[in-house]
Amino acid sequence: MARNNSFVKLDGTLDNLTFYRRNGENFVKSKSTISRARIMNDPKFKRTRENMREFGGAAIAGKSFRTAFAGSAQKFGDIYISARMTGIMKRIVGSGPGIRGERELLISDSHELIRGFEFNSGETFDSRFFRLSQLPMIRPDRNSVAWDLQPFSPDDSVKAPEGATHFRMVFAAGYVSDFTYNFAEKTYKALNPEFSGMSGHVVSDAYALSDALTPLMELEIVLATAAAIPLDVSVVVGTGITFYQSINGELYELARGSVMKVAVTG
């Protein structure tokens, strides 16, 4: 892949060269001479096929994470959130048990790789909110999560973007299952798909940045009513903050400055 620095900006395919734009830059790449049929059948491409299967599994697992944070991923995530989470899942499957190309994708054994994940790599939660010791808590039954924020001074604890007058704390959580390779379907499948999509999202009241002290905030999300959550299903919890501007008594959310990260897992 090369950059196209010519003053003539092309888009499309010409003489086996594909021209395209990404993030404001122009690129050109040549068409591969290796057919998909050869890649899928030639013994020389065995490693390639193994990598393709595991990368596909990582992409599926990454999508399950975004499903657990459906609204939050769109609201707080940067344009690379999908690729970055897929990269983390690729690391997880790469260290999983089994043979190459069919290794287990055990998120439940790799919480340290997900914990601290920023939805926007260019603007972090910790750069906007400084009460880092007040972490959420996962209940022992793993059916619900809580975030109790003791009173704090916005002036000391919040760094707001220009123009902001108010803020809300955001609390989100969801389940993400482990994955294994399904030989019959030749793809990675969730061990407990029934938990996919079980998630929650709550926000605090709006508080003025000029307030001397906020009240106690008690945020809670009930995820499920099952008696026991399987150990191969992970609880992933996110904390965030959004900013608003007050105009004639109405609050308007600012387009920038809102951030979220994965705070705890269990």
N, C-alpha and C positions, 0 to 999 in steps of 0.2 A: 504494500500500500504506500502510495506517495502523495505528496501535496501538489496541487495544481496551482502554480504561481503565475500562470499566463493571464494577460488582461482579458482573454477570451474565456468566459466561464461557461462550461458545458454541463449539461445535465442529461443523464441517460447512458446508453451503450453505443459505442462506435468502434468498429474494427476490433472486437474482443476486449475493448477497454470500457470500464464503467466509471462514469463521472458522477459524483454526488457531493452534497454539502452536509456537514455535521457541525453543529455548534458554531455556525458562522464561518467555517473554513471549508475550502474546496479540496476534495481528494479524488484520486484516480487509482483504480486497481484493475489488474488483468484477469480475464476469465480463466478459471482453472481448466486444465486439459485432462484432469482425472475425473472420470465419471463416478457418479454415486454407486452404480452397480459394482464397479471395481472395488471401491472402498468397502462396500458391505460384504464382499465375497473373497477378495484376494487375501491369502494368508499373510502377505507382507503388511497389511493394514490392520492386523489383529489388535495392536496397541491403540490404534486410532478408534476402532470400534469400541474398545473397552472405555476409552476416555469419553466417547460420545454417549455411551449408556450412563455413565456416572454423571456427566455434565447434565444430561437430561433429567436425572434424578435430582440433582442440585437445583435445577430450574423449577421443578415441580414442588420441592420443599420450600424454595424461596417464595413461590406463589402462595403456599399455605400460610406463610408468615404474613404476607400482605393481606390475605383474606382475614386473618385474625385481627388485623389493624386496618380494615378496609378504608374507612373514612380518614383515619389518621395518616395512613401512608400517602394518600392523595393530598391531604391538607398540609402536612408537615414535610413530606419527602422531597428531595431534590430529584433531578431527572435521572440520576444514576442509582436511586435506591434499589431498584430491581437488580441491576448488575452487581451492586455491592453485596446485597444479601445472597444472591446466587453464588458469589465468590466465597462467602463464609460457609455456605452449605457444601460447596465443593471441597473445602478444607475438612469439613466434618466427615463427608463420605470417604475422603482420601485416607483418613485414619481409622475408618471402621473395620470391623472384622469381616473376613471373607476373602474371596479371590478378586483380583482386579476386574473391574467391569460389573461386578455384582456385589460389591461391598455394602454392608448395612449403613444406613444413614441415621445415626443415633444422636439426635439432638439432645436427648435426655442425659447423655454422657458428655456433652460439650457446651454446657451453659456458659462457660467462661468466654467462649467465642462470640456469643450473642449479647451477653450482658455489657452494657455501655454503648451499644450500637446507636449511632446518631442517625436520625431520619434525614437530616440535612448535614452533609459532611462539611459544608462551608460555613455553617453557623450552628454552634452547639448549644445544648440546653444549659450546660454549666457556665457558659459565657453570658447567659441571660438571668439565671437564677442561682443564688449563692448559698442557699440553705441546704447544702449537700448532705447533711447528717440526717435530715428528715426523710428517710426512705419509706416506701410503701411496705406493707406486710402481707404475705400470703398466709391465709388461715390454715391451720393444721390439716383440715379436710381437703384443702386445695379447691374448694367449691366457690370461694369468694376471696376478694382482696380488699385491703383498706389502706387509705393514706390519710393520716392525721397530721395536719400541719399546725404546729403551735403558732400563736400570734407572732408576727414579725413586722419589722419596719420596712416598707417598700423601698425607702431611700437607701437603706443599707443592704438589701437583699435582692433587688431587681435592677437590671440594667435595661432600660426600655429604649426602643428605637425612637428616632426623632419624630415628634408630633404626637406621641402616645400620651394619653391622659389616664387610662385605666388598663387593667389586666384581669385575666381569669386564669386560674390553674386548671390544667387538663389532666385527666386520669383515664387510662385505657388499659385493657387487658384482654387476653385471648389464649386459647389452647392451640398448641402445635404438636402434632403426632410425630413419632419416629417413622421412618420409611424403610422398606426392604424391597429388593428386586423381585418382581413377580415373573417367573419363567414362562407361565402360560400366556401372559399378556405382553411379555417382553418390554416391561416398563417398571418404574418404581411406583409402589402403591403405599398409601398410609396404613399403618398397622391398626389404627383406630380412626377411620374416616368419619365416624359419627360425631366426633368432637370438633371436626373442622367447621369453622364458622361460628362456634360458640364464643362470643366475645361481648364486651361491654365498653361503654364510653360515657363518662360524666364530666361535667365542668362545674367549677365553683361559681359563686356569685361574682359580679364584677366589683372590683375595688379600685379606688382612686390611688394613683401613684403618690398623691400628696397626703394620703392618710398617715397619721402618726404611727398607727399600729393596726394590723388586720385582726379580725376575730379568729377564734379557733376554727379551722376548716376540717370537717370530717367527711371524707369522700369514700364511698364504698361501691363495689361492683360485685353482684352475684352472678357467677358464670354458669353454674349448673346445680341441679338438685340430686344428682346421682350420689349413691351412698359412698362410693369410692372411685376416685379418678385413677386410671391405670398409671403405673410408673413410667410407661413409655409414652405418656402424654405430658408435655411440658406446659407450665403456666408462664406466660411471658407478659411482663407488666411494663407499661410505658408512662412516663411523666412528662408533661409539657406545659407551656405557657403561651397565651395569645394576648395580643395588645389591641387596644381600641383608642379611638379619638372621639371625644364628646363634642357634638355640634348641635347647638340649640336643644340640649337635653337628650339627644339621641346618641347611642353608641354605635360607631362604625368601625368594623374590624379593619386593621391595617393590612396591607398586602404583604408586608415584610416584617420580619422579626419574630414570627411564631416558630417555636422550636419544640422538639420532643426527642427523647432517647429511651432506650430500654434500660430501666432502672434496676429491676430485680427479675430473677427467674427461679422457678422451682418445680 
